């Protein structure tokens, strides 16, 4: 499998990176990425969805519900679902679009990516519209996705969407990486980097507010779209002494979501108490439509790092955390 094999560079003496195509318990095909220092990730061809990201100690860093349904046409609850060609619910498209519950193909001939010779562990996938997709969203496109593990374990997702309409029509879309992070206890989590920003509150008729706190903390259901968010956001888990650093490019907004207890009980693919151990922080392009003319391409990139930390309030220095990490 040409696109899902590691680079031809010689392996490191102690351990080599690898990319393996296999099947999960329900028979869905997936690609397992293993980085030389022991980090790993899994991406299902169904949905083009990352469903696991583990550090070199084997700790799972993404949340996937114990009740997740790994069977089409249901989207997989957890990991990093891809919301395209829409985030949310508009028009006659299904919620969050159709990319997250379609079968993607291995991309055997991807266009050149910017060269980063340090990254040797990656898989390339591609999604093109089916006849059924064209009935509900009548546009031709190519959606290319690269899932990569950088040396040291950073998880990098790069999406490239091209308008391949031959009739001269433009198309517009919204997008999100619906990222479910695994956390110790939602009530102990702080998100830094979104303070003072304007946001739309989806629990309050999408009214616009300005964030007042010095950090985001969680005491109830939250569903907010932060506008013009910075390129670096930190999610601090005091109990696990871990900080997730999320970096993004081409994705101006950030969605923060947790369903809390009442909504969780109404979700068949989420355990009643599982909301306590998950937090969605989602790089997105939601407020303003992305519009492509025929032949034009859009790119959106997310990089996730997990660093050991014992930060207390106000002591996070993102520049220090990110020192030496290339975006």
Secondary structure as GFF3:
##gff-version 3
##sequence-region A 1 327
A	DSSP	three_ten_helix	2	4	.	.	.	ID=ss1
A	DSSP	beta_strand	18	23	.	.	.	ID=ss2
A	DSSP	beta_strand	29	34	.	.	.	ID=ss3
A	DSSP	beta_strand	40	44	.	.	.	ID=ss4
A	DSSP	beta_strand	49	54	.	.	.	ID=ss5
A	DSSP	beta_strand	80	83	.	.	.	ID=ss6
A	DSSP	three_ten_helix	99	101	.	.	.	ID=ss7
A	DSSP	beta_strand	105	106	.	.	.	ID=ss8
A	DSSP	beta_strand	121	128	.	.	.	ID=ss9
A	DSSP	alpha_helix	131	136	.	.	.	ID=ss10
A	DSSP	beta_strand	141	149	.	.	.	ID=ss11
A	DSSP	beta_strand	155	163	.	.	.	ID=ss12
A	DSSP	beta_strand	171	182	.	.	.	ID=ss13
A	DSSP	three_ten_helix	186	188	.	.	.	ID=ss14
A	DSSP	beta_strand	189	192	.	.	.	ID=ss15
A	DSSP	beta_strand	198	201	.	.	.	ID=ss16
A	DSSP	beta_strand	207	210	.	.	.	ID=ss17
A	DSSP	beta_strand	222	226	.	.	.	ID=ss18
A	DSSP	beta_strand	232	237	.	.	.	ID=ss19
A	DSSP	beta_strand	242	249	.	.	.	ID=ss20
A	DSSP	beta_strand	253	258	.	.	.	ID=ss21
A	DSSP	alpha_helix	260	264	.	.	.	ID=ss22
A	DSSP	three_ten_helix	274	277	.	.	.	ID=ss23
A	DSSP	beta_strand	278	292	.	.	.	ID=ss24
A	DSSP	beta_strand	297	308	.	.	.	ID=ss25
A	DSSP	alpha_helix	318	321	.	.	.	ID=ss26
###
